[in-house]
């Protein structure tokens, strides 16, 4: 897990809100190329890598998404501060008081903090009761600007991307805390798995495609550019934790159903049986407000058996956390899956 966590820290340090993923895709392309693989990039900016198997007439695909939550500048206010528009689905209170970076189209970057306009309790008596909404959340720029004109003169414009700082931490007790574990934890697992495949110790039973997608948070990540002979599609994404959920931070989470409907029964059962056969800690779960690249692919008409698994992530779409044990269990499950026969 040392390699996985080192990779994860590198990945979360590269800003990549959906729609602004060029830098991280270039980083991933270089990383995979250095391993000795050929990389195909889609028009959407995704990365696809083929690992040759014993049979080339059959194939499976595993995917994780590298795009994250973020925001765009919606308006420059009269006082020079910024109103935001969300990129992805999250609550404003999840990023309130978070530091951030604004990326202008000219290449300049600026620092700021996401705050309630009515933050000061010494001025606003109902600060705590005021809605955390598009109208009340703003970015306080770390620049000497006090008017719309001064902020505009800096080069900041409507439509500029805003990335939230990850605040990565790996504790001595094995927890990993950071924003954007969704889904860079899974990307770190797939990159590590690709490196292991390159070792040449064993040949996979069928051609296996690794797909790093870039638009999952807005609903259409890995739903295109799927090779025709792919019959199984496994999305590796976070397991959702909370009241009523079976998943936790110490096991691999296998999703039987989310808001898009049930996942393929036989393929999901195959993952469960692999976990049992290899003594991999796991939980089967239903994610009530969730969809994945696998469900997006099926909705787009791709004829595949689809399934979903991943590490259990606490406080999804906020300041997230998981544990080494969950990452390890998920990695072991993925390793067993790509070595297994097709369902």
C-alpha positions as CSV (number, residue, x, y, z in Angstrom):
1,X,0.0,0.0,0.0
2,X,3.0,2.3,0.3
3,X,3.1,2.8,-3.5
4,X,-0.7,3.3,-3.7
5,X,-0.6,6.0,-1.0
6,X,2.4,7.7,-2.5
7,X,0.6,7.8,-5.9
8,X,-2.6,9.0,-4.3
9,X,-0.9,11.9,-2.6
10,X,0.6,12.9,-6.0
11,X,-2.7,12.6,-7.8
12,X,-4.7,14.7,-5.3
13,X,-2.1,17.4,-5.5
14,X,-2.9,18.0,-9.2
15,X,-6.1,20.1,-9.6
16,X,-8.6,18.4,-11.9
17,X,-12.2,19.5,-11.5
18,X,-14.4,18.1,-14.3
19,X,-13.6,20.0,-17.5
20,X,-10.2,21.0,-16.3
21,X,-8.3,17.7,-16.4
22,X,-5.6,18.3,-19.1
23,X,-2.7,18.6,-16.6
24,X,-3.5,15.4,-14.7
25,X,-4.2,13.4,-17.8
26,X,-0.8,14.5,-19.2
27,X,0.7,13.4,-15.9
28,X,-1.0,10.0,-16.0
29,X,-0.1,9.5,-19.7
30,X,3.5,10.1,-18.9
31,X,3.4,7.8,-15.9
32,X,1.8,4.9,-17.9
33,X,4.1,5.5,-20.9
34,X,7.1,5.3,-18.6
35,X,5.8,1.8,-17.5
36,X,6.1,0.8,-21.1
37,X,2.5,0.9,-22.3
38,X,1.0,2.5,-25.3
39,X,-1.7,5.1,-24.4
40,X,-4.8,6.0,-26.4
41,X,-6.4,9.4,-25.5
42,X,-10.0,9.9,-26.4
43,X,-11.5,13.2,-27.7
44,X,-13.0,13.7,-24.3
45,X,-9.6,13.5,-22.8
46,X,-9.8,10.1,-21.2
47,X,-6.9,7.6,-21.2
48,X,-7.2,4.0,-22.4
49,X,-4.5,1.4,-22.0
50,X,-4.6,-2.2,-23.3
51,X,-3.0,-5.1,-21.5
52,X,-2.7,-8.1,-23.8
53,X,-4.1,-11.3,-22.5
54,X,-4.0,-15.0,-23.5
55,X,-7.1,-14.5,-25.6
56,X,-7.6,-11.4,-27.8
57,X,-11.1,-12.3,-29.1
58,X,-12.5,-11.5,-25.6
59,X,-11.9,-8.6,-23.3
60,X,-12.9,-6.8,-20.1
61,X,-12.5,-3.2,-19.0
62,X,-11.8,-1.6,-15.6
63,X,-12.2,2.1,-15.1
64,X,-11.7,4.8,-12.5
65,X,-12.3,8.6,-13.0
66,X,-9.7,11.2,-12.3
67,X,-12.0,14.3,-12.5
68,X,-13.1,15.8,-9.2
69,X,-15.6,18.2,-7.8
70,X,-14.9,21.9,-8.2
71,X,-16.4,25.1,-9.3
72,X,-16.4,27.9,-11.9
73,X,-16.5,31.6,-11.5
74,X,-20.1,32.6,-12.0
75,X,-19.9,36.4,-11.3
76,X,-17.4,39.0,-10.1
77,X,-19.2,40.9,-7.3
78,X,-19.2,44.6,-6.9
79,X,-16.8,44.3,-4.0
80,X,-14.4,42.2,-6.0
81,X,-15.2,38.9,-4.5
82,X,-16.4,35.9,-6.6
83,X,-19.7,34.0,-6.8
84,X,-19.4,30.4,-7.9
85,X,-21.2,27.8,-9.9
86,X,-20.8,24.1,-8.8
87,X,-19.0,21.5,-10.9
88,X,-20.4,18.2,-9.7
89,X,-22.9,17.4,-6.9
90,X,-22.0,18.6,-3.4
91,X,-23.3,20.9,-0.7
92,X,-21.8,24.3,-0.1
93,X,-21.2,23.6,3.6
94,X,-18.8,20.8,2.5
95,X,-16.3,23.4,1.1
96,X,-17.1,26.3,3.4
97,X,-13.8,27.8,4.7
98,X,-11.8,25.7,2.3
99,X,-8.8,27.4,0.6
100,X,-8.8,27.2,-3.2
101,X,-7.0,28.2,-6.4
102,X,-8.6,30.1,-9.3
103,X,-7.2,29.3,-12.8
104,X,-7.5,32.0,-15.4
105,X,-7.6,31.2,-19.1
106,X,-4.4,33.3,-19.6
107,X,-2.5,30.9,-17.3
108,X,-2.4,33.0,-14.2
109,X,-3.5,31.5,-10.8
110,X,-4.9,33.2,-7.7
111,X,-5.5,32.0,-4.2
112,X,-8.6,32.5,-2.2
113,X,-10.9,31.1,0.5
114,X,-14.5,29.9,0.1
115,X,-16.7,31.6,2.7
116,X,-20.2,32.7,3.5
117,X,-20.7,36.4,2.8
118,X,-22.2,36.6,6.3
119,X,-19.2,34.8,8.0
120,X,-18.5,37.3,10.7
121,X,-20.5,36.5,13.8
122,X,-19.6,39.9,15.2
123,X,-21.5,41.5,12.3
124,X,-24.2,39.1,11.2
125,X,-26.4,37.9,14.1
126,X,-27.8,35.0,12.1
127,X,-24.6,33.9,10.4
128,X,-25.1,30.3,11.6
129,X,-28.7,30.1,10.4
130,X,-28.2,31.6,7.0
131,X,-28.5,29.3,4.0
132,X,-25.3,28.0,2.5
133,X,-26.4,28.8,-1.1
134,X,-25.2,30.1,-4.4
135,X,-26.2,33.6,-3.4
136,X,-24.3,33.6,0.0
137,X,-21.2,31.6,-0.8
138,X,-18.3,33.6,-2.2
139,X,-14.5,33.5,-2.8
140,X,-12.5,36.0,-0.8
141,X,-9.5,36.6,-3.0
142,X,-6.0,36.9,-1.5
143,X,-5.3,39.9,-3.7
144,X,-5.6,43.6,-3.0
145,X,-8.9,44.1,-4.8
146,X,-12.1,45.9,-3.5
147,X,-14.1,46.3,-6.7
148,X,-15.4,44.4,-9.7
149,X,-13.0,46.5,-11.9
150,X,-9.9,45.7,-9.9
151,X,-10.7,41.9,-9.9
152,X,-11.4,41.9,-13.6
153,X,-8.1,43.8,-14.2
154,X,-6.3,40.8,-12.6
155,X,-7.5,38.7,-15.5
156,X,-10.1,36.7,-13.6
157,X,-13.2,36.1,-15.7
158,X,-16.6,34.3,-15.6
159,X,-16.0,30.7,-16.5
160,X,-12.6,30.4,-14.8
161,X,-12.1,27.1,-12.9
162,X,-11.8,26.9,-9.1
163,X,-10.1,23.9,-7.4
164,X,-10.4,23.0,-3.8
165,X,-7.3,22.3,-1.8
166,X,-7.0,18.5,-1.0
167,X,-5.3,18.8,2.5
168,X,-3.9,15.2,2.2
169,X,-2.9,13.4,5.4
170,X,-1.8,9.9,6.0
171,X,-2.1,9.1,9.7
172,X,0.0,6.7,11.8
173,X,-3.1,4.7,12.4
174,X,-3.5,4.0,8.7
175,X,-6.2,6.5,7.7
176,X,-5.9,8.6,4.6
177,X,-7.7,11.9,4.7
178,X,-8.1,14.2,1.7
179,X,-10.5,15.8,-0.7
180,X,-10.8,14.1,-4.0
181,X,-10.3,10.5,-2.7
182,X,-13.4,10.1,-5.0
183,X,-12.0,8.8,-7.3
184,X,-8.3,9.3,-7.2
185,X,-8.0,6.5,-4.7
186,X,-9.2,4.2,-7.4
187,X,-6.9,5.7,-10.0
188,X,-4.0,5.0,-7.7
189,X,-5.1,1.4,-7.4
190,X,-5.4,1.0,-11.2
191,X,-2.0,2.6,-11.8
192,X,-0.4,0.2,-9.3
193,X,-2.2,-2.7,-10.9
194,X,-0.9,-1.7,-14.3
195,X,2.6,-1.7,-13.0
196,X,2.2,-5.1,-11.6
197,X,0.8,-6.4,-14.9
198,X,4.0,-5.1,-16.6
199,X,6.2,-7.2,-14.4
200,X,5.4,-10.1,-16.7
201,X,5.0,-12.6,-13.8
202,X,1.7,-13.8,-15.2
203,X,-0.5,-13.5,-18.3
204,X,-4.0,-12.3,-18.0
205,X,-6.7,-14.6,-19.4
206,X,-8.2,-12.0,-21.8
207,X,-7.3,-8.6,-23.1
208,X,-7.9,-6.1,-20.4
209,X,-8.5,-2.4,-20.9
210,X,-7.7,0.2,-18.2
211,X,-9.8,3.3,-18.7
212,X,-9.1,6.6,-16.8
213,X,-12.2,8.8,-17.4
214,X,-12.6,12.5,-17.0
215,X,-16.3,13.4,-16.9
216,X,-17.8,11.1,-14.3
217,X,-18.8,13.8,-11.8
218,X,-21.2,15.3,-14.4
219,X,-22.5,11.9,-15.6
220,X,-20.9,10.9,-18.8
221,X,-17.4,9.7,-18.1
222,X,-16.6,6.2,-19.5
223,X,-19.6,5.9,-21.6
224,X,-17.9,5.9,-25.0
225,X,-14.8,4.6,-26.8
226,X,-15.4,1.1,-25.4
227,X,-13.7,-1.5,-27.7
228,X,-16.3,-3.8,-29.4
229,X,-15.1,-7.1,-27.9
230,X,-15.4,-5.9,-24.3
231,X,-18.1,-7.9,-22.6
232,X,-17.4,-7.0,-18.9
233,X,-17.2,-3.4,-17.5
234,X,-16.0,-2.9,-13.9
235,X,-16.2,0.6,-12.5
236,X,-13.9,1.2,-9.5
237,X,-15.3,4.0,-7.5
238,X,-15.9,4.9,-3.9
239,X,-18.1,2.9,-1.6
240,X,-20.7,5.2,0.1
241,X,-20.8,5.2,3.9
242,X,-23.4,6.4,6.3
243,X,-26.5,5.4,8.2
244,X,-28.1,2.2,6.8
245,X,-25.0,1.4,4.7
246,X,-23.2,-1.9,5.1
247,X,-19.8,-0.6,3.8
248,X,-17.1,0.7,6.0
249,X,-13.5,2.1,5.8
250,X,-11.8,-1.3,6.3
251,X,-13.2,-3.5,3.5
252,X,-13.9,-3.5,-0.2
253,X,-17.4,-2.4,-1.1
254,X,-19.3,-4.2,-3.8
255,X,-22.3,-2.3,-5.1
256,X,-25.4,-4.4,-5.9
257,X,-27.6,-1.4,-6.9
258,X,-27.5,2.4,-7.0
259,X,-29.8,5.1,-8.2
260,X,-29.5,3.8,-11.8
261,X,-30.7,0.3,-10.8
262,X,-29.2,-3.1,-10.1
263,X,-25.8,-4.0,-11.5
264,X,-25.3,-7.1,-13.5
265,X,-26.3,-10.0,-11.2
266,X,-23.8,-12.6,-12.4
267,X,-20.8,-10.3,-12.6
268,X,-21.6,-8.9,-9.2
269,X,-21.9,-12.4,-7.8
270,X,-18.6,-13.2,-9.4
271,X,-16.9,-10.4,-7.4
272,X,-18.5,-11.6,-4.2
273,X,-17.3,-15.2,-4.8
274,X,-13.8,-14.0,-5.6
275,X,-13.7,-12.1,-2.3
276,X,-14.9,-15.2,-0.4
277,X,-12.5,-17.6,-2.2
278,X,-9.5,-15.4,-1.4
279,X,-10.5,-14.3,2.1
280,X,-10.8,-10.6,1.0
281,X,-12.7,-8.5,3.5
282,X,-15.8,-7.1,1.7
283,X,-19.3,-5.8,2.1
284,X,-22.2,-5.8,-0.4
285,X,-24.1,-2.5,-0.4
286,X,-26.7,-0.4,-2.1
287,X,-25.9,3.3,-2.8
288,X,-29.1,5.3,-2.8
289,X,-27.9,8.5,-4.4
290,X,-25.2,7.4,-6.7
291,X,-24.3,6.5,-10.3
292,X,-21.1,5.4,-11.9
293,X,-19.3,5.3,-15.2
294,X,-20.5,1.7,-15.6
295,X,-24.1,2.8,-15.3
296,X,-23.4,5.7,-17.7
297,X,-22.0,3.2,-20.2
298,X,-25.0,1.0,-20.0
299,X,-27.4,3.9,-20.2
300,X,-25.5,5.0,-23.4
301,X,-26.3,1.7,-24.9
302,X,-23.0,-0.1,-24.5
303,X,-23.7,-3.9,-24.5
304,X,-21.7,-5.1,-21.5
305,X,-22.1,-6.8,-18.1
306,X,-21.5,-4.0,-15.6
307,X,-20.4,-4.0,-12.0
308,X,-19.1,-1.6,-9.4
309,X,-16.7,-1.9,-6.5
310,X,-14.3,0.3,-4.5
311,X,-12.8,1.4,-1.3
312,X,-15.1,2.6,1.4
313,X,-15.0,6.4,1.6
314,X,-16.3,8.3,4.6
315,X,-18.0,11.7,4.1
316,X,-18.2,11.4,0.4
317,X,-18.1,14.8,-1.6
318,X,-16.8,16.5,1.5
319,X,-13.4,16.1,3.4
320,X,-13.1,12.4,2.7
321,X,-11.4,9.6,4.5
322,X,-10.6,5.9,4.1
323,X,-8.2,3.4,5.6
324,X,-5.2,1.4,4.2
325,X,-7.2,-1.8,4.9
326,X,-10.0,-0.8,2.5
327,X,-7.5,0.2,-0.2
328,X,-5.7,-3.1,0.3
329,X,-8.9,-5.2,0.1
330,X,-10.0,-3.4,-3.0
331,X,-6.6,-3.9,-4.6
332,X,-6.6,-7.6,-3.9
333,X,-10.2,-7.9,-5.3
334,X,-9.2,-6.1,-8.5
335,X,-6.0,-8.3,-8.8
336,X,-8.1,-11.5,-8.5
337,X,-10.7,-10.2,-10.9
338,X,-8.4,-9.4,-13.8
339,X,-6.9,-12.9,-13.4
340,X,-10.2,-14.7,-13.4
341,X,-12.2,-16.1,-16.4
342,X,-14.9,-14.0,-17.9
343,X,-18.4,-14.5,-16.4
